[in-house]
Amino acid sequence: MSTAHVGWSGVAYASHSSERSLTTDELVACELTVQALWCFTRHIQQMVEDGQDPSMPERYGWRFLRAAASRLSTARAQETAQNVLMPEAIMKTSGLAERLRTAQESLRESAG
């Protein structure tokens, strides 16, 4: 059992059971991933708002964003409930899911 609070400034997490708790590395990796994706999608949004067609190297194009969204929103067979609920809560509260969709669409349109 754990208690967590998610916000842009970070993830606060208190474990009630050390055997089933998330590790510091898991928390930091998730938080850094979310913040990096937020900044990346913001960069794409800024390019669109500046009237540019956004372009990225193919490696970091719309397929990259699709994969990132999938990884953050799809549970894996061996993941614990904590590993599933943490990114789910972050995606819901941060608005990142919508930002990822919008950035994917923008990159697809400019590549087309």
N, C-alpha and C positions, 0 to 999 in steps of 0.2 A: 504494500500500500504506500502511496506517495501523494504529496500535495505539491502542486506546481502553479505558477503564475507566469504567463507569457506576455511580454510587451516589447515594443521596439527597443527599449533600452536594455533588454536582456531577458533571460529565463531564470526565474527563481524557483528552486526545487528543494523540497525537503522530503527525505525518504523516511518512511515509518518501518521499513524492513530492509536491512542492509543486504540480505541475500538476494532480493529482487530489485534492488535500486539500480538506477542508471549510473554509469561511471562518469567521472568528470570529463574524460575524453569524449564520450558519447554526447554529453551536453554541449561541450565546446564545438565539436564538429558540426552538430546540427545548427547551432546558433551562427557559426561562421558561414556555413552554406547558405542559410536564409539571408543573412546580411549581404553576402556577395551577390546573390541572385537579385535582391532588392536593388542594389546599386547598378547592376548590369541592366536590369529592366528599366531603371530610371534613365540611364544613358540612352537607351533606345527611344524611350518616350521623349526625351529632350531633343533628339535628332528629328523626330517626327514633328514636334511642336515648333522647331526652327525651320520647318519646310524642307527638310532633307529626306531623301529616301535612305532609310537606315541600311547599312550593309556591314556584315561581319565576315570574318573568315569562315568558310564552310564548317569548319570544326566547331564553331560557336554560333551557328545559325539557329534556325527555328527548330531543327531536330534536337539540338543540344538542349534547348529550353523545354521541349516536349519530354525528353528523358529526365530532366531535372524535376519537372512537375510530377512525373510518374513516380520517381523515387521518393519524393516527399509525401505523396498521397496514397501510395499503394502498399499495403502490408505484405511482408514477406513471411513465408511459412515458419521460420524459426525465430521470428522476433517476439519479444515479450510484449505484454500489454503496454508497458511504459515506452518501449521503442516505437510503438504504433501511435500512441496517444499524443506524445510530445510533438512530432511534426504536424499531426492533424490539428492540434490546438494552435500551433504557430500559423499554419496556413489559413485557418479560419479568422484568427484575430488580426493578422497583419495585412490581409487583403492581397497577399502574394499570389494566390491562385489566379485571380483576375489579371494581375499585372503580367504574369507569365503568359496567359492566353492572349492578351493584347499585344505583347511583344512578339509572340510567335506569328500572329496575323500580320503584323507590320513587316517582319522579316520575310514572310512568305510573299507578300504583295510586292515588295521591292525586288525580290529575286525573280519573280514571275515574268 
